[in-house]
Amino acid sequence: MAPRITRRRVIGFGVAAVFGLGGKLSAATWRQREFVVSFWSPPPPSETTDSRYAEIAEAGFNVVMGGNGVQDKEASLQMLEMSRRHGLKALVLDSRLYGGKADRVSEVLADYAKHPALYGFLLQDEPGVPAFSALGRTVDEMRRRAPELLCYINLFPNYASAEQLGCSSYAEYLSRFTAEVRPGVLSFDHYPLLRSGIREEYYENLELVRQETLKSGVPFWVIVQAEGIRNVYRSPSEQELHWQVWNALAYGASGILYFTYWTPPESGGEEHFDGILSQDGKRRAKYEWVKELNAVLKRRAKVLFGLRSLGVYHTQPVPRGCHPVAKGPVLEGLEGGPALVGLFRVSNERTALLVVNRSPNRACNFVLNLHDDVQVLKEILPGGEESKNLLRRDLRFPALYEGSLDAGGARLFLAERPSYRVRD
């Protein structure tokens, strides 16, 4: 029987060019060509229909993933066909590969490889280090036979125990995964919205993953919390969805996946509630929230996808494992908040800055203190258009910009410092 993937074993829930270190994988390997917007828990087999997949496309998703009963050959082929009809790609969950089974790759490819909507295969959710060897052999065999396909594996968050990770630290877990499995992408989940508050490990998890991707050249995806689990996790508000997505993007994510799309049935003592669609397939208010959020996400990701991440800096108090602003060739200070800013190299003269409100509950003000040689600061507005220059440099006004952020909100800017090469 195919494994039922509904998650949580933890109580709690890119392209290589993104980080400029793409030489560490072999030439014959999968490469991400566009920002991925996906989810866990698709419509079940009885709802794998044109109307349901039109609904998925309408909400701004571009990749579908098996699970929620869509995990045998017949159901997976139907998922692939519905995806093709609506301009989507799909990751197949097939029990013959799940957990890492290199000797079954050829057999599975014979069933699916010719379908134009095939994006790759879900190999495992939240493996520990002991599983890495079998997963690595399967990734290598897939890369040898079908290098254009992704072997997708999702990792534990940093609040998993050492026993779950199979090693002594989360940094070691990430490092061993990229070294031993040699993945096309590093994906992890982190569900920060407890009934009692927000997990304090959240930003540290993003920073540790970012550091590993800088080292390995492997892009990363983030699974964000889009539902509740009774007695453990609250269902996120609209602002909390925005907050999770913009934080991930500021840290350099090249994919966002929502947990969950179709609210799964109770499993393993966990009662899921309030996903993007209900358990009987009704649209929740969250569907409209995600649809609007994905539209803005795609426009901002179009600017940032493939850029080198230069750093992520926080106002005081700085979260555990993160960094305050250090004076640099573009940014000299970030005040107000609580806020963070992710910097990305666009060209020798241009740097992108994504400023995010660290609070999902309250609006805030911020001040960007830019290097005095920065001559132009423009905002990429939510609709995708560029603003006029926000700096007054004609009379030697300082390179400062004061702005505000909605609760959980973000703003994207482009700074220009002529005739200056941003150092990597």
Secondary structure as GFF3:
##gff-version 3
##sequence-region A 1 424
A	DSSP	three_ten_helix	16	18	.	.	.	ID=ss1
A	DSSP	three_ten_helix	22	24	.	.	.	ID=ss2
A	DSSP	beta_strand	36	40	.	.	.	ID=ss3
A	DSSP	three_ten_helix	45	47	.	.	.	ID=ss4
A	DSSP	alpha_helix	50	58	.	.	.	ID=ss5
A	DSSP	beta_strand	63	65	.	.	.	ID=ss6
A	DSSP	alpha_helix	73	85	.	.	.	ID=ss7
A	DSSP	beta_strand	89	92	.	.	.	ID=ss8
A	DSSP	three_ten_helix	102	104	.	.	.	ID=ss9
A	DSSP	alpha_helix	105	112	.	.	.	ID=ss10
A	DSSP	beta_strand	118	125	.	.	.	ID=ss11
A	DSSP	three_ten_helix	129	131	.	.	.	ID=ss12
A	DSSP	alpha_helix	132	145	.	.	.	ID=ss13
A	DSSP	beta_strand	150	155	.	.	.	ID=ss14
A	DSSP	alpha_helix	162	165	.	.	.	ID=ss15
A	DSSP	alpha_helix	170	181	.	.	.	ID=ss16
A	DSSP	beta_strand	186	189	.	.	.	ID=ss17
A	DSSP	beta_strand	193	194	.	.	.	ID=ss18
A	DSSP	beta_strand	197	198	.	.	.	ID=ss19
A	DSSP	alpha_helix	202	216	.	.	.	ID=ss20
A	DSSP	beta_strand	220	225	.	.	.	ID=ss21
A	DSSP	beta_strand	228	229	.	.	.	ID=ss22
A	DSSP	alpha_helix	238	250	.	.	.	ID=ss23
A	DSSP	beta_strand	255	259	.	.	.	ID=ss24
A	DSSP	beta_strand	272	273	.	.	.	ID=ss25
A	DSSP	alpha_helix	285	304	.	.	.	ID=ss26
A	DSSP	beta_strand	308	314	.	.	.	ID=ss27
A	DSSP	beta_strand	331	336	.	.	.	ID=ss28
A	DSSP	beta_strand	339	345	.	.	.	ID=ss29
A	DSSP	beta_strand	350	357	.	.	.	ID=ss30
A	DSSP	beta_strand	364	370	.	.	.	ID=ss31
A	DSSP	beta_strand	376	380	.	.	.	ID=ss32
A	DSSP	beta_strand	400	405	.	.	.	ID=ss33
A	DSSP	beta_strand	410	416	.	.	.	ID=ss34
###
